[in-house]
Amino acid sequence: MKNQSLPIFIDALSKIWGPLTADLTKHSKQLLETLAANCRDEEWVHTLLVNKAPSTIVFHSEKHGFILQAHVEQQGDYSVPHDHGNGWVLYATVTGAVEMGVFHQVVQPDGTLTAVQKDKYQQRPGQCHVYLPGDIHDTTALQNGTLMLRLTSCDFEKEFSEGRLIRYIHNCDRW
C-alpha cells in the first residue's frame, strides 16, 4: 500500500490556500474528491478503518490553519444540526454512505431560534460537499465503517468554545 495521495493533497491545498473565495472552495473540493477517490487502498486509511476512532486529526496546517480530520462512523451515528461559526468545511466520503440534512435558521414569532430542514441527500464514496459560514447540516451514517474526511478552515473546537458554532439540539423540524 502506497501512501501518496495524502502528501499530494496537502501540498496542492497549501499552494492554493487563502481567504474564502468561490475559487478556493471549488479547487479545495476538487482536491478533496481526488483524495477520497485515491486513498481507499492506502495504509493510513486502512489504519483508520481498523481503529474505528470516531475522530482523528490526519493533518493540521500550522501555517494556514486548515485541519483534515477523519471520522469513522457506524450505522445510525448521528450528529445534530449545527453550523460552523465563522469557519467553513468540506465533507468527502471515502467508504460507506452518510445522509446529510440541510437546514435553514429561522426566528419564530416568539423570538425562539429554530433550524428547519429544507433538504436531505445521501453522500456516497467519492462525493464531497461544501458548507460555508451560516450553513446548517446534520449527518447520519447509513453503513458501518463509513469513513468521511472533513476539511475545516479553522479549529471548530475554538469556534464552539467561543460561542460561534451552534448546535441546534432542540427546536428542529426534521424530515
C-alpha positions as CSV (number, residue, x, y, z in Angstrom):
1,M,0.0,0.0,0.0
2,K,1.5,3.3,-1.1
3,N,0.7,6.5,0.8
4,Q,1.0,9.1,-2.0
5,S,-2.4,10.7,-2.1
6,L,-2.3,12.4,1.3
7,P,1.0,14.3,0.8
8,I,0.0,15.3,-2.8
9,F,-3.3,16.6,-1.4
10,I,-1.6,18.6,1.4
11,D,1.0,20.1,-0.9
12,A,-1.6,21.1,-3.5
13,L,-4.0,22.6,-0.9
14,S,-1.2,24.5,0.8
15,K,-0.3,26.1,-2.5
16,I,-3.9,27.5,-3.1
17,W,-4.9,28.3,0.5
18,G,-6.1,31.8,1.3
19,P,-9.2,33.8,2.2
20,L,-12.5,32.2,1.4
21,T,-13.5,32.7,-2.2
22,A,-15.5,30.7,-4.8
23,D,-12.3,29.6,-6.4
24,L,-10.8,28.3,-3.1
25,T,-13.9,26.2,-2.3
26,K,-14.1,24.9,-5.9
27,H,-10.5,23.9,-6.0
28,S,-10.5,22.5,-2.4
29,K,-13.5,20.4,-3.3
30,Q,-11.8,19.0,-6.4
31,L,-8.7,18.2,-4.4
32,L,-10.7,16.5,-1.6
33,E,-12.7,14.5,-4.1
34,T,-9.5,13.3,-5.6
35,L,-8.1,12.4,-2.2
36,A,-11.2,10.5,-1.3
37,A,-11.2,8.5,-4.6
38,N,-7.5,7.7,-4.5
39,C,-6.8,6.9,-0.8
40,R,-9.0,3.9,-0.3
41,D,-6.2,1.4,-0.6
42,E,-3.6,3.3,1.4
43,E,-2.2,2.2,4.7
44,W,-3.3,5.3,6.6
45,V,-6.9,4.7,5.6
46,H,-6.7,1.0,6.5
47,T,-5.4,2.0,9.9
48,L,-8.3,4.5,10.4
49,L,-10.8,1.8,9.5
50,V,-9.2,-0.8,11.8
51,N,-9.0,1.6,14.7
52,K,-12.6,2.8,14.2
53,A,-11.9,6.1,16.0
54,P,-14.8,8.5,15.7
55,S,-12.5,11.4,15.0
56,T,-8.8,11.6,14.1
57,I,-6.8,14.6,13.1
58,V,-5.0,13.5,9.9
59,F,-3.2,16.8,9.3
60,H,-3.2,20.3,10.8
61,S,-1.5,23.1,8.9
62,E,0.1,25.4,11.4
63,K,0.8,27.8,8.6
64,H,-2.6,28.0,7.1
65,G,-4.9,26.8,9.9
66,F,-6.8,24.2,8.0
67,I,-7.4,20.8,9.5
68,L,-8.1,17.5,7.8
69,Q,-9.9,15.1,10.1
70,A,-11.2,11.5,9.5
71,H,-14.4,10.3,11.0
72,V,-15.2,6.6,11.2
73,E,-18.9,6.1,11.9
74,Q,-21.2,3.2,12.4
75,Q,-24.7,2.8,11.1
76,G,-27.0,5.2,12.9
77,D,-24.3,7.5,14.3
78,Y,-25.9,10.9,14.3
79,S,-24.6,14.5,14.5
80,V,-27.2,17.0,15.4
81,P,-27.9,20.0,13.1
82,H,-25.0,22.5,13.5
83,D,-23.3,25.3,11.7
84,H,-19.6,26.0,11.9
85,G,-19.4,29.5,13.2
86,N,-17.1,31.7,11.2
87,G,-15.5,28.5,9.7
88,W,-16.4,26.5,6.6
89,V,-16.0,22.8,5.9
90,L,-15.9,20.2,3.2
91,Y,-17.1,16.7,3.8
92,A,-16.0,13.8,1.5
93,T,-17.0,10.2,1.8
94,V,-14.3,7.6,1.3
95,T,-16.2,4.4,2.3
96,G,-19.9,3.7,3.3
97,A,-22.6,6.3,3.0
98,V,-24.0,9.2,5.0
99,E,-27.3,11.1,4.9
100,M,-26.8,14.8,5.1
101,G,-29.7,17.1,6.1
102,V,-29.6,20.7,5.1
103,F,-31.3,23.2,7.4
104,H,-32.1,27.0,7.5
105,Q,-32.1,29.1,10.7
106,V,-35.5,30.6,11.4
107,V,-36.5,33.1,14.1
108,Q,-40.0,32.2,15.2
109,P,-42.6,34.9,16.0
110,D,-42.0,34.3,19.7
111,G,-38.3,35.0,19.2
112,T,-37.1,31.4,19.5
113,L,-34.4,30.3,17.2
114,T,-35.0,27.1,15.2
115,A,-33.5,25.2,12.4
116,V,-35.9,24.0,9.7
117,Q,-34.8,21.2,7.4
118,K,-35.1,22.1,3.8
119,D,-33.4,19.2,2.1
120,K,-31.5,15.9,2.6
121,Y,-29.4,13.8,0.4
122,Q,-27.1,10.7,0.5
123,Q,-23.4,11.2,0.1
124,R,-21.5,8.2,-1.3
125,P,-17.8,7.3,-1.8
126,G,-16.0,9.9,-3.8
127,Q,-18.6,12.6,-3.3
128,C,-17.9,15.9,-1.5
129,H,-20.0,18.9,-0.3
130,V,-19.1,22.3,0.9
131,Y,-20.7,24.1,3.8
132,L,-20.0,27.8,4.2
133,P,-20.3,30.0,7.3
134,G,-24.0,30.0,8.3
135,D,-24.9,26.8,6.5
136,I,-26.5,24.3,8.9
137,H,-26.5,20.5,8.4
138,D,-26.7,17.2,10.2
139,T,-25.2,13.8,9.4
140,T,-26.4,10.2,9.9
141,A,-24.2,7.3,9.0
142,L,-26.0,4.8,6.8
143,Q,-23.5,2.0,7.0
144,N,-21.0,0.5,9.4
145,G,-17.4,1.6,8.7
146,T,-18.4,4.9,7.0
147,L,-15.2,6.9,6.6
148,M,-15.6,10.6,6.0
149,L,-12.8,13.2,5.5
150,R,-13.6,16.6,6.9
151,L,-11.5,19.6,5.8
152,T,-12.1,22.6,8.1
153,S,-10.9,26.1,7.5
154,C,-10.1,26.5,11.2
155,D,-10.3,24.9,14.6
156,F,-14.0,24.2,15.2
157,E,-13.5,23.4,18.9
158,K,-12.4,27.1,19.2
159,E,-15.5,28.2,17.3
160,F,-17.7,26.2,19.7
161,S,-15.9,27.3,22.9
162,E,-16.1,31.0,21.8
163,G,-19.9,30.7,21.1
164,R,-19.9,31.0,17.3
165,L,-20.5,27.3,16.3
166,I,-24.1,26.5,17.2
167,R,-25.6,23.0,17.7
168,Y,-29.3,23.0,17.3
169,I,-30.2,20.3,19.8
170,H,-33.8,21.3,20.3
171,N,-36.5,23.0,18.2
172,C,-35.5,21.3,15.0
173,D,-38.0,20.2,12.4
174,R,-36.6,17.0,10.8
175,W,-38.0,15.1,7.8
